[in-house]
């Protein structure tokens, strides 16, 4: 499964942090959304990959195991 956008992208210095609990760049954010999403995906054997280019958007790819 691939989800992508053509938004602002994620700065390179944030890519390693986006799945860390409580990391957020939003003034009202909790920083838990991507952390929880990643854990659910891992619990189901999925791998997650993030590619982002500042100014061009972000692509998140989840691979599903064949059962």
PDB file of N, CA, C and O in Angstrom:
ATOM      1  N   UNK A   1       0.846  -1.154   0.000  1.00  0.00           N
ATOM      2  CA  UNK A   1       0.000   0.000   0.000  1.00  0.00           C
ATOM      3  C   UNK A   1       0.902   1.229   0.000  1.00  0.00           C
ATOM      4  O   UNK A   1       1.897   1.282   0.722  1.00  0.00           O
ATOM      5  N   UNK A   2       0.543   2.215  -0.816  1.00  0.00           N
ATOM      6  CA  UNK A   2       1.306   3.452  -0.907  1.00  0.00           C
ATOM      7  C   UNK A   2       0.372   4.633  -0.664  1.00  0.00           C
ATOM      8  O   UNK A   2      -0.713   4.718  -1.238  1.00  0.00           O
ATOM      9  N   UNK A   3       0.817   5.530   0.191  1.00  0.00           N
ATOM     10  CA  UNK A   3       0.114   6.789   0.428  1.00  0.00           C
ATOM     11  C   UNK A   3       1.114   7.893   0.142  1.00  0.00           C
ATOM     12  O   UNK A   3       2.220   7.904   0.683  1.00  0.00           O
ATOM     13  N   UNK A   4       0.712   8.825  -0.716  1.00  0.00           N
ATOM     14  CA  UNK A   4       1.643   9.909  -1.019  1.00  0.00           C
ATOM     15  C   UNK A   4       0.894  11.217  -1.201  1.00  0.00           C
ATOM     16  O   UNK A   4      -0.306  11.244  -1.475  1.00  0.00           O
ATOM     17  N   UNK A   5       1.649  12.306  -1.040  1.00  0.00           N
ATOM     18  CA  UNK A   5       1.083  13.623  -1.257  1.00  0.00           C
ATOM     19  C   UNK A   5       2.091  14.486  -2.009  1.00  0.00           C
ATOM     20  O   UNK A   5       3.228  14.080  -2.248  1.00  0.00           O
ATOM     21  N   UNK A   6       1.657  15.649  -2.365  1.00  0.00           N
ATOM     22  CA  UNK A   6       2.524  16.604  -3.054  1.00  0.00           C
ATOM     23  C   UNK A   6       2.695  17.851  -2.201  1.00  0.00           C
ATOM     24  O   UNK A   6       2.811  18.961  -2.720  1.00  0.00           O
ATOM     25  N   UNK A   7       2.711  17.658  -0.892  1.00  0.00           N
ATOM     26  CA  UNK A   7       2.802  18.764   0.055  1.00  0.00           C
ATOM     27  C   UNK A   7       4.222  19.262   0.249  1.00  0.00           C
ATOM     28  O   UNK A   7       5.075  19.140  -0.631  1.00  0.00           O
ATOM     29  N   UNK A   8       4.449  19.821   1.416  1.00  0.00           N
ATOM     30  CA  UNK A   8       5.733  20.459   1.727  1.00  0.00           C
ATOM     31  C   UNK A   8       6.864  19.463   1.932  1.00  0.00           C
ATOM     32  O   UNK A   8       8.033  19.846   1.873  1.00  0.00           O
ATOM     33  N   UNK A   9       6.549  18.202   2.169  1.00  0.00           N
ATOM     34  CA  UNK A   9       7.583  17.206   2.441  1.00  0.00           C
ATOM     35  C   UNK A   9       8.059  17.278   3.882  1.00  0.00           C
ATOM     36  O   UNK A   9       7.634  18.139   4.652  1.00  0.00           O
ATOM     37  N   UNK A  10       8.936  16.370   4.225  1.00  0.00           N
ATOM     38  CA  UNK A  10       9.480  16.292   5.583  1.00  0.00           C
ATOM     39  C   UNK A  10      10.970  16.624   5.508  1.00  0.00           C
ATOM     40  O   UNK A  10      11.697  16.004   4.731  1.00  0.00           O
ATOM     41  N   UNK A  11      11.431  17.581   6.296  1.00  0.00           N
ATOM     42  CA  UNK A  11      12.866  17.895   6.290  1.00  0.00           C
ATOM     43  C   UNK A  11      13.696  16.663   6.658  1.00  0.00           C
ATOM     44  O   UNK A  11      13.281  15.849   7.483  1.00  0.00           O
ATOM     45  N   UNK A  12      14.858  16.538   6.044  1.00  0.00           N
ATOM     46  CA  UNK A  12      15.719  15.371   6.282  1.00  0.00           C
ATOM     47  C   UNK A  12      16.028  15.169   7.764  1.00  0.00           C
ATOM     48  O   UNK A  12      16.107  14.032   8.229  1.00  0.00           O
ATOM     49  N   UNK A  13      16.202  16.257   8.507  1.00  0.00           N
ATOM     50  CA  UNK A  13      16.539  16.122   9.931  1.00  0.00           C
ATOM     51  C   UNK A  13      15.369  15.587  10.754  1.00  0.00           C
ATOM     52  O   UNK A  13      15.565  15.193  11.904  1.00  0.00           O
ATOM     53  N   UNK A  14      14.166  15.564  10.197  1.00  0.00           N
ATOM     54  CA  UNK A  14      13.001  15.029  10.909  1.00  0.00           C
ATOM     55  C   UNK A  14      12.667  13.587  10.528  1.00  0.00           C
ATOM     56  O   UNK A  14      11.932  12.921  11.257  1.00  0.00           O
ATOM     57  N   UNK A  15      13.185  13.091   9.413  1.00  0.00           N
ATOM     58  CA  UNK A  15      12.804  11.758   8.939  1.00  0.00           C
ATOM     59  C   UNK A  15      13.048  10.660   9.970  1.00  0.00           C
ATOM     60  O   UNK A  15      12.226   9.753  10.104  1.00  0.00           O
ATOM     61  N   UNK A  16      14.142  10.723  10.688  1.00  0.00           N
ATOM     62  CA  UNK A  16      14.431   9.689  11.692  1.00  0.00           C
ATOM     63  C   UNK A  16      13.617   9.871  12.964  1.00  0.00           C
ATOM     64  O   UNK A  16      13.641   9.007  13.841  1.00  0.00           O
ATOM     65  N   UNK A  17      12.901  10.976  13.076  1.00  0.00           N
ATOM     66  CA  UNK A  17      12.163  11.277  14.297  1.00  0.00           C
ATOM     67  C   UNK A  17      10.655  11.090  14.191  1.00  0.00           C
ATOM     68  O   UNK A  17       9.979  11.016  15.217  1.00  0.00           O
ATOM     69  N   UNK A  18      10.111  11.011  12.984  1.00  0.00           N
ATOM     70  CA  UNK A  18       8.653  11.088  12.810  1.00  0.00           C
ATOM     71  C   UNK A  18       7.881   9.950  13.471  1.00  0.00           C
ATOM     72  O   UNK A  18       6.695  10.108  13.760  1.00  0.00           O
ATOM     73  N   UNK A  19       8.515   8.819  13.714  1.00  0.00           N
ATOM     74  CA  UNK A  19       7.831   7.706  14.372  1.00  0.00           C
ATOM     75  C   UNK A  19       8.140   7.637  15.869  1.00  0.00           C
ATOM     76  O   UNK A  19       7.675   6.724  16.552  1.00  0.00           O
ATOM     77  N   UNK A  20       8.913   8.585  16.381  1.00  0.00           N
ATOM     78  CA  UNK A  20       9.243   8.610  17.806  1.00  0.00           C
ATOM     79  C   UNK A  20       8.068   9.181  18.606  1.00  0.00           C
ATOM     80  O   UNK A  20       7.448  10.159  18.188  1.00  0.00           O
ATOM     81  N   UNK A  21       7.760   8.567  19.762  1.00  0.00           N
ATOM     82  CA  UNK A  21       6.669   9.090  20.584  1.00  0.00           C
ATOM     83  C   UNK A  21       6.903  10.557  20.949  1.00  0.00           C
ATOM     84  O   UNK A  21       8.008  10.956  21.315  1.00  0.00           O
ATOM     85  N   UNK A  22       5.852  11.330  20.841  1.00  0.00           N
ATOM     86  CA  UNK A  22       5.797  12.726  21.245  1.00  0.00           C
ATOM     87  C   UNK A  22       6.567  13.684  20.344  1.00  0.00           C
ATOM     88  O   UNK A  22       6.675  14.867  20.666  1.00  0.00           O
ATOM     89  N   UNK A  23       7.107  13.200  19.218  1.00  0.00           N
ATOM     90  CA  UNK A  23       7.727  14.125  18.268  1.00  0.00           C
ATOM     91  C   UNK A  23       6.629  14.752  17.423  1.00  0.00           C
ATOM     92  O   UNK A  23       5.832  14.044  16.807  1.00  0.00           O
ATOM     93  N   UNK A  24       6.588  16.052  17.395  1.00  0.00           N
ATOM     94  CA  UNK A  24       5.623  16.758  16.561  1.00  0.00           C
ATOM     95  C   UNK A  24       6.178  18.120  16.165  1.00  0.00           C
ATOM     96  O   UNK A  24       6.987  18.705  16.885  1.00  0.00           O
ATOM     97  N   UNK A  25       5.743  18.608  15.035  1.00  0.00           N
ATOM     98  CA  UNK A  25       6.079  19.958  14.613  1.00  0.00           C
ATOM     99  C   UNK A  25       4.841  20.845  14.690  1.00  0.00           C
ATOM    100  O   UNK A  25       4.883  22.015  14.309  1.00  0.00           O
ATOM    101  N   UNK A  26       3.751  20.290  15.180  1.00  0.00           N
ATOM    102  CA  UNK A  26       2.475  21.007  15.272  1.00  0.00           C
ATOM    103  C   UNK A  26       2.287  21.571  16.679  1.00  0.00           C
ATOM    104  O   UNK A  26       2.606  20.899  17.660  1.00  0.00           O
ATOM    105  N   UNK A  27       1.775  22.794  16.790  1.00  0.00           N
ATOM    106  CA  UNK A  27       1.587  23.376  18.121  1.00  0.00           C
ATOM    107  C   UNK A  27       0.538  22.643  18.965  1.00  0.00           C
ATOM    108  O   UNK A  27       0.610  22.680  20.194  1.00  0.00           O
ATOM    109  N   UNK A  28      -0.416  21.991  18.342  1.00  0.00           N
ATOM    110  CA  UNK A  28      -1.467  21.285  19.076  1.00  0.00           C
ATOM    111  C   UNK A  28      -1.298  19.766  19.016  1.00  0.00           C
ATOM    112  O   UNK A  28      -2.136  19.045  19.557  1.00  0.00           O
ATOM    113  N   UNK A  29      -0.262  19.268  18.387  1.00  0.00           N
ATOM    114  CA  UNK A  29      -0.111  17.828  18.205  1.00  0.00           C
ATOM    115  C   UNK A  29       0.399  17.108  19.435  1.00  0.00           C
ATOM    116  O   UNK A  29       1.046  17.704  20.296  1.00  0.00           O
ATOM    117  N   UNK A  30       0.099  15.810  19.512  1.00  0.00           N
ATOM    118  CA  UNK A  30       0.612  14.985  20.610  1.00  0.00           C
ATOM    119  C   UNK A  30       1.849  14.206  20.200  1.00  0.00           C
ATOM    120  O   UNK A  30       2.623  13.771  21.053  1.00  0.00           O
ATOM    121  N   UNK A  31       2.040  14.027  18.897  1.00  0.00           N
ATOM    122  CA  UNK A  31       3.173  13.257  18.430  1.00  0.00           C
ATOM    123  C   UNK A  31       3.002  11.758  18.600  1.00  0.00           C
ATOM    124  O   UNK A  31       3.989  11.024  18.635  1.00  0.00           O
ATOM    125  N   UNK A  32       1.766  11.294  18.706  1.00  0.00           N
ATOM    126  CA  UNK A  32       1.533   9.864  18.903  1.00  0.00           C
ATOM    127  C   UNK A  32       0.920   9.171  17.690  1.00  0.00           C
ATOM    128  O   UNK A  32       0.955   7.943  17.616  1.00  0.00           O
ATOM    129  N   UNK A  33       0.366   9.906  16.750  1.00  0.00           N
ATOM    130  CA  UNK A  33      -0.335   9.299  15.619  1.00  0.00           C
ATOM    131  C   UNK A  33       0.526   8.350  14.794  1.00  0.00           C
ATOM    132  O   UNK A  33       0.137   7.202  14.577  1.00  0.00           O
ATOM    133  N   UNK A  34       1.676   8.801  14.336  1.00  0.00           N
ATOM    134  CA  UNK A  34       2.537   7.935  13.519  1.00  0.00           C
ATOM    135  C   UNK A  34       3.177   6.838  14.365  1.00  0.00           C
ATOM    136  O   UNK A  34       3.423   5.740  13.866  1.00  0.00           O
ATOM    137  N   UNK A  35       3.447   7.120  15.630  1.00  0.00           N
ATOM    138  CA  UNK A  35       4.007   6.104  16.531  1.00  0.00           C
ATOM    139  C   UNK A  35       3.043   4.930  16.666  1.00  0.00           C
ATOM    140  O   UNK A  35       3.446   3.772  16.555  1.00  0.00           O
ATOM    141  N   UNK A  36       1.777   5.234  16.904  1.00  0.00           N
ATOM    142  CA  UNK A  36       0.760   4.186  17.059  1.00  0.00           C
ATOM    143  C   UNK A  36       0.558   3.448  15.743  1.00  0.00           C
ATOM    144  O   UNK A  36       0.457   2.222  15.725  1.00  0.00           O
ATOM    145  N   UNK A  37       0.499   4.188  14.647  1.00  0.00           N
ATOM    146  CA  UNK A  37       0.322   3.571  13.328  1.00  0.00           C
ATOM    147  C   UNK A  37       1.450   2.600  13.020  1.00  0.00           C
ATOM    148  O   UNK A  37       1.202   1.491  12.547  1.00  0.00           O
ATOM    149  N   UNK A  38       2.682   3.003  13.282  1.00  0.00           N
ATOM    150  CA  UNK A  38       3.825   2.127  13.018  1.00  0.00           C
ATOM    151  C   UNK A  38       3.761   0.871  13.877  1.00  0.00           C
ATOM    152  O   UNK A  38       4.047  -0.223  13.390  1.00  0.00           O
ATOM    153  N   UNK A  39       3.393   1.009  15.138  1.00  0.00           N
ATOM    154  CA  UNK A  39       3.328  -0.161  16.017  1.00  0.00           C
ATOM    155  C   UNK A  39       2.252  -1.134  15.562  1.00  0.00           C
ATOM    156  O   UNK A  39       2.472  -2.345  15.574  1.00  0.00           O
ATOM    157  N   UNK A  40       1.098  -0.627  15.162  1.00  0.00           N
ATOM    158  CA  UNK A  40       0.042  -1.508  14.646  1.00  0.00           C
ATOM    159  C   UNK A  40       0.525  -2.243  13.409  1.00  0.00           C
ATOM    160  O   UNK A  40       0.301  -3.446  13.275  1.00  0.00           O
ATOM    161  N   UNK A  41       1.186  -1.533  12.504  1.00  0.00           N
ATOM    162  CA  UNK A  41       1.710  -2.158  11.286  1.00  0.00           C
ATOM    163  C   UNK A  41       2.719  -3.248  11.632  1.00  0.00           C
ATOM    164  O   UNK A  41       2.668  -4.337  11.060  1.00  0.00           O
ATOM    165  N   UNK A  42       3.636  -2.973  12.560  1.00  0.00           N
ATOM    166  CA  UNK A  42       4.631  -3.971  12.976  1.00  0.00           C
ATOM    167  C   UNK A  42       3.958  -5.194  13.599  1.00  0.00           C
ATOM    168  O   UNK A  42       4.370  -6.328  13.356  1.00  0.00           O
ATOM    169  N   UNK A  43       2.918  -4.954  14.405  1.00  0.00           N
ATOM    170  CA  UNK A  43       2.209  -6.064  15.049  1.00  0.00           C
ATOM    171  C   UNK A  43       1.584  -7.001  14.024  1.00  0.00           C
ATOM    172  O   UNK A  43       1.340  -8.170  14.322  1.00  0.00           O
ATOM    173  N   UNK A  44       1.326  -6.506  12.838  1.00  0.00           N
ATOM    174  CA  UNK A  44       0.723  -7.313  11.775  1.00  0.00           C
ATOM    175  C   UNK A  44       1.738  -7.740  10.708  1.00  0.00           C
ATOM    176  O   UNK A  44       1.363  -8.184   9.623  1.00  0.00           O
ATOM    177  N   UNK A  45       3.023  -7.599  11.032  1.00  0.00           N
ATOM    178  CA  UNK A  45       4.067  -8.076  10.144  1.00  0.00           C
ATOM    179  C   UNK A  45       4.340  -7.184   8.941  1.00  0.00           C
ATOM    180  O   UNK A  45       4.934  -7.633   7.960  1.00  0.00           O
ATOM    181  N   UNK A  46       3.920  -5.952   9.004  1.00  0.00           N
ATOM    182  CA  UNK A  46       4.122  -5.041   7.876  1.00  0.00           C
ATOM    183  C   UNK A  46       5.401  -4.242   8.056  1.00  0.00           C
ATOM    184  O   UNK A  46       5.806  -3.922   9.173  1.00  0.00           O
ATOM    185  N   UNK A  47       6.022  -3.932   6.934  1.00  0.00           N
ATOM    186  CA  UNK A  47       7.193  -3.067   6.932  1.00  0.00           C
ATOM    187  C   UNK A  47       6.759  -1.708   6.411  1.00  0.00           C
ATOM    188  O   UNK A  47       5.919  -1.620   5.516  1.00  0.00           O
ATOM    189  N   UNK A  48       7.328  -0.654   6.966  1.00  0.00           N
ATOM    190  CA  UNK A  48       6.968   0.697   6.574  1.00  0.00           C
ATOM    191  C   UNK A  48       8.224   1.425   6.106  1.00  0.00           C
ATOM    192  O   UNK A  48       9.276   1.354   6.740  1.00  0.00           O
ATOM    193  N   UNK A  49       8.089   2.125   4.984  1.00  0.00           N
ATOM    194  CA  UNK A  49       9.201   2.889   4.419  1.00  0.00           C
ATOM    195  C   UNK A  49       8.701   4.297   4.104  1.00  0.00           C
ATOM    196  O   UNK A  49       7.601   4.463   3.576  1.00  0.00           O
ATOM    197  N   UNK A  50       9.504   5.309   4.425  1.00  0.00           N
ATOM    198  CA  UNK A  50       9.130   6.694   4.169  1.00  0.00           C
ATOM    199  C   UNK A  50      10.172   7.331   3.261  1.00  0.00           C
ATOM    200  O   UNK A  50      11.375   7.232   3.502  1.00  0.00           O
ATOM    201  N   UNK A  51       9.687   7.983   2.216  1.00  0.00           N
ATOM    202  CA  UNK A  51      10.537   8.744   1.314  1.00  0.00           C
ATOM    203  C   UNK A  51       9.951  10.145   1.243  1.00  0.00           C
ATOM    204  O   UNK A  51       8.741  10.293   1.075  1.00  0.00           O
ATOM    205  N   UNK A  52      10.774  11.170   1.365  1.00  0.00           N
ATOM    206  CA  UNK A  52      10.260  12.526   1.321  1.00  0.00           C
ATOM    207  C   UNK A  52      11.286  13.466   0.720  1.00  0.00           C
ATOM    208  O   UNK A  52      12.486  13.353   0.966  1.00  0.00           O
ATOM    209  N   UNK A  53      10.779  14.395  -0.072  1.00  0.00           N
ATOM    210  CA  UNK A  53      11.609  15.433  -0.654  1.00  0.00           C
ATOM    211  C   UNK A  53      10.996  16.774  -0.276  1.00  0.00           C
ATOM    212  O   UNK A  53       9.894  17.098  -0.718  1.00  0.00           O
ATOM    213  N   UNK A  54      11.701  17.557   0.539  1.00  0.00           N
ATOM    214  CA  UNK A  54      11.148  18.856   0.908  1.00  0.00           C
ATOM    215  C   UNK A  54      10.751  19.666  -0.334  1.00  0.00           C
ATOM    216  O   UNK A  54      11.533  19.810  -1.274  1.00  0.00           O
ATOM    217  N   UNK A  55       9.542  20.181  -0.316  1.00  0.00           N
ATOM    218  CA  UNK A  55       9.018  20.949  -1.432  1.00  0.00           C
ATOM    219  C   UNK A  55       8.301  20.125  -2.485  1.00  0.00           C
ATOM    220  O   UNK A  55       7.657  20.679  -3.375  1.00  0.00           O
ATOM    221  N   UNK A  56       8.409  18.783  -2.390  1.00  0.00           N
ATOM    222  CA  UNK A  56       7.802  17.923  -3.413  1.00  0.00           C
ATOM    223  C   UNK A  56       6.829  16.891  -2.867  1.00  0.00           C
ATOM    224  O   UNK A  56       6.068  16.308  -3.640  1.00  0.00           O
ATOM    225  N   UNK A  57       6.826  16.646  -1.564  1.00  0.00           N
ATOM    226  CA  UNK A  57       5.886  15.692  -1.009  1.00  0.00           C
ATOM    227  C   UNK A  57       6.531  14.503  -0.334  1.00  0.00           C
ATOM    228  O   UNK A  57       7.753  14.404  -0.222  1.00  0.00           O
ATOM    229  N   UNK A  58       5.666  13.598   0.116  1.00  0.00           N
ATOM    230  CA  UNK A  58       6.084  12.435   0.898  1.00  0.00           C
ATOM    231  C   UNK A  58       5.361  11.198   0.397  1.00  0.00           C
ATOM    232  O   UNK A  58       4.201  11.262  -0.011  1.00  0.00           O
ATOM    233  N   UNK A  59       6.063  10.066   0.434  1.00  0.00           N
ATOM    234  CA  UNK A  59       5.486   8.773   0.074  1.00  0.00           C
ATOM    235  C   UNK A  59       5.760   7.806   1.221  1.00  0.00           C
ATOM    236  O   UNK A  59       6.906   7.628   1.635  1.00  0.00           O
ATOM    237  N   UNK A  60       4.696   7.185   1.732  1.00  0.00           N
ATOM    238  CA  UNK A  60       4.822   6.156   2.763  1.00  0.00           C
ATOM    239  C   UNK A  60       4.354   4.849   2.151  1.00  0.00           C
ATOM    240  O   UNK A  60       3.236   4.754   1.645  1.00  0.00           O
ATOM    241  N   UNK A  61       5.217   3.842   2.201  1.00  0.00           N
ATOM    242  CA  UNK A  61       4.936   2.533   1.619  1.00  0.00           C
ATOM    243  C   UNK A  61       4.878   1.495   2.733  1.00  0.00           C
ATOM    244  O   UNK A  61       5.796   1.397   3.547  1.00  0.00           O
ATOM    245  N   UNK A  62       3.796   0.721   2.764  1.00  0.00           N
ATOM    246  CA  UNK A  62       3.678  -0.398   3.693  1.00  0.00           C
ATOM    247  C   UNK A  62       3.611  -1.668   2.888  1.00  0.00           C
ATOM    248  O   UNK A  62       2.772  -1.811   1.999  1.00  0.00           O
ATOM    249  N   UNK A  63       4.504  -2.597   3.204  1.00  0.00           N
ATOM    250  CA  UNK A  63       4.461  -3.893   2.531  1.00  0.00           C
ATOM    251  C   UNK A  63       3.771  -4.895   3.439  1.00  0.00           C
ATOM    252  O   UNK A  63       3.981  -4.908   4.652  1.00  0.00           O
ATOM    253  N   UNK A  64       2.957  -5.719   2.839  1.00  0.00           N
ATOM    254  CA  UNK A  64       2.153  -6.698   3.573  1.00  0.00           C
ATOM    255  C   UNK A  64       2.728  -8.083   3.339  1.00  0.00           C
ATOM    256  O   UNK A  64       3.072  -8.415   2.205  1.00  0.00           O
ATOM    257  N   UNK A  65       2.843  -8.908   4.383  1.00  0.00           N
ATOM    258  CA  UNK A  65       3.348 -10.266   4.189  1.00  0.00           C
ATOM    259  C   UNK A  65       2.304 -11.115   3.453  1.00  0.00           C
ATOM    260  O   UNK A  65       1.098 -10.917   3.608  1.00  0.00           O
ATOM    261  N   UNK A  66       2.785 -12.041   2.671  1.00  0.00           N
ATOM    262  CA  UNK A  66       1.898 -12.993   2.007  1.00  0.00           C
ATOM    263  C   UNK A  66       1.635 -14.128   2.972  1.00  0.00           C
ATOM    264  O   UNK A  66       2.563 -14.778   3.454  1.00  0.00           O
ATOM    265  N   UNK A  67       0.379 -14.358   3.248  1.00  0.00           N
ATOM    266  CA  UNK A  67       0.019 -15.406   4.214  1.00  0.00           C
ATOM    267  C   UNK A  67      -0.377 -16.672   3.510  1.00  0.00           C
ATOM    268  O   UNK A  67      -0.712 -17.662   4.161  1.00  0.00           O
TER     269      UNK A  67
END
